[in-house]
Amino acid sequence: MDVVPVVLTGSRVRLEPMRQDHLPALCAVGCDPELWKITVNNGTTPADMAKWLQNALDEQGRGAALPFVTVAQADGQVIGSTRFGNIDRVSRRVEIGWTFVGRALQRTGANREAKLLMLTHAFEVWRCRRVEFRTDAINSQSRNALLGIGATQEGILRRHQQTWTGRMRDTVYFSILDDEWPAVRERLQRGLSR
């Protein structure tokens, strides 16, 4: 697994390696309290978003993450962010997460295409054996989206993490395995073509 910054390009979105100078654009789309209501981290203010961005870049520096900004192909505007994290080169495993899309661009296929781009990179370039996802048990929108792309729910870790508001979250784990990838890819492509 050669984990280096890369641009992943689709018809709706382009995933660009996150940089420090993306902060103003991420604040413009992401400092929306609704996006962070049930998350572990907080990005509701420019200061919080700066910490969130710096953490992503620090994780990249340690070789544990590869963060992206999500850019709309139509107008070149940053509409959110996503990340490869918890990279395990030995087991050829990676997690996709830390994702947000501005509320105006949700349910437009932007996030679905971003997942297709990242899964394609994970399975076809890095040759991962497993891609993981996790979400808050109360986040039914995220859980349904993961089931909708063909991920398998594996279990719930109870009182797994404390959110930035102090609430203890139950974390739901999902995965896609390499031998499941062809069917998942077809399902994602079919969904995007509608």
ABEGO torsion letter per residue (X at the ends): XBBBBBBBBBAABBBBBBBAAAAAAAAAAAABAAAAAABABBAABAAAAAAAAAAAAAAAAAGABBBBBBBBAAAGBBAEBBBBBGBBAAAGBBBBEGBBBBAAABGAGAAAAAAAAAAAAAAAAAGBABBBBBBBAABAAAAAAAAAAGBBBAEBBBGABBBAAGBBBBBBBBBBBAAAAAAAAAAAAAAAAX
